Amino acid sequence: MIYADNAATTKLSPVALQAMLPYLTEHYGNPSSLYTLGQRAAEALEEARKTVAQCLHCRPEEIYFTSGGSEADNQAIRSAARWGKMRGKTHIISTAFEHHAVLHTLAALEKEGFTVTLLDVGPEGRVTPQQVAQAITDETCLVTIMYANNEIGTIQPIGEIGKVCREKKVTFHTDAVQAVGHLAIDVGAEQIDMLSLSGHKFHGPKGVGALYVRKGVPLSPLIEGGAQERRKRAGTENVAGIVGLAAALKEACDHLDANAAKVTALRDKLIAGLAAIPHGALNGSREDRLPGNVSFCFEGIEGESLLLLLDDKGICASSGSACTSGSLDPSHVLLAIGRPHEVAHGSLRLSLCEENTEAEVDAMVRDIPQVVEYLRNMSPVWRDLQKGDRSYVIQ
Ligand SMILES: *Cc1c(COP(=O)(O)O)cnc(C)c1O
């Protein structure tokens, strides 16, 4: 089997698993308990917090553990909206191709009376700091822009956007779920106020994430209850999960450059191989791109059929984000970069990690063009294109 869907989730690293095991077995205490067994767990939590802080270049007390990236996004946005409203500021700026954890939270806030501006991301999926500066008004309480896109891999100029927001005194949140553990991030230098991350996108466990909140930026809880996470996130902590997240993140950050170099080389080889397929186009930026992301649209095929046939060949891929697959709507990300509906339907995302090999890339470069050709030969749309009854969108 070739696993090429690391943007959907990753395999748990053995280092993370080993770090977690004691907290699933002998160290099962509740971190809020005063006896030694509980305190052992409490210490592990604080160690994990320190580790995460080191990787992001912030202070441990600026890290709040959550149940994942979605919760971190929800909390950051809801909190900034709440504090904005208290000061009469009800305008939020984001982009049209955010993750649904952001877009659906913003849609809910719109129903509650907030105004949301979704910036145009252009054909490569990039937002400029100038666009952000122009969109900010006296009413703006939050700018939320993802660090790197989960479908097309484009990396945003986060430091420059952070600078604009800081100058205009507007809170800046970034969904960095695809970036953390894969790109070097310095929340101070990049002037980020809030950042979301998720363990299972960098070989940590699922169901655990974190929110960085810069000291001085107000934060309100999403989940009320006990006093955990300094009263910002109630609920007995997922101790083993948090320990595993920290271990995986440390491992990723310790090997960041070597992993990025290796994965980028695999990515470029795969892109070059798939670019030979006629009437196909790479989605996203060629340069400002996540090391492991390969995303294409192929005209005249259905992405879902392609995935099923690739699965038969043992290749795990995606047609967009895992959250939207299963629905027949084309990806909002591909529509946001201007792909027409019929082209957006023929999408393929392969996301690599440092465990993928050159032999796997060679196998994909051999198999995928064959499967695309097979599907095209059965497609009435492709027949019409060949006959000239309709014209190609991708030349
Ligand atoms: C995976 C992902 C999320 C959601 O994270 P979960 O931990 O699965 O809730 C949010 N944003 C982006 C960009 C993602 O890739």
The ligand as an SDF file (V2000), in Angstrom:
LIG
                    3D

 15 15  0  0  0  0  0  0  0  0999 V2000
   -7.1030   18.8360    9.6560 C   0  0  0  0  0  0  0  0  0  0  0  0
   -7.3200   20.3050    9.6540 C   0  0  0  0  0  0  0  0  0  0  0  0
   -8.1350   20.9200   10.6230 C   0  0  0  0  0  0  0  0  0  0  0  0
   -8.9180   20.1270   11.6400 C   0  0  0  0  0  0  0  0  0  0  0  0
   -8.1110   19.5450   12.6000 O   0  0  0  0  0  0  0  0  0  0  0  0
   -8.7180   18.3480   13.4990 P   0  0  0  0  0  0  0  0  0  0  0  0
   -7.6780   18.0940   14.5230 O   0  0  0  0  0  0  0  0  0  0  0  0
   -8.9260   17.2020   12.5760 O   0  0  0  0  0  0  0  0  0  0  0  0
   -9.9950   18.8750   14.0870 O   0  0  0  0  0  0  0  0  0  0  0  0
   -8.2550   22.2860   10.5990 C   0  0  0  0  0  0  0  0  0  0  0  0
   -7.6110   23.0200    9.6800 N   0  0  0  0  0  0  0  0  0  0  0  0
   -6.8210   22.4760    8.7400 C   0  0  0  0  0  0  0  0  0  0  0  0
   -6.1120   23.3520    7.7800 C   0  0  0  0  0  0  0  0  0  0  0  0
   -6.6530   21.1020    8.6890 C   0  0  0  0  0  0  0  0  0  0  0  0
   -5.8800   20.5590    7.7450 O   0  0  0  0  0  0  0  0  0  0  0  0
  1  2  1  0
  2  3  1  0
  2 14  2  0
  3  4  1  0
  3 10  2  0
  4  5  1  0
  5  6  1  0
  6  7  2  0
  6  8  1  0
  6  9  1  0
 10 11  1  0
 11 12  2  0
 12 13  1  0
 12 14  1  0
 14 15  1  0
M  END
$$$$
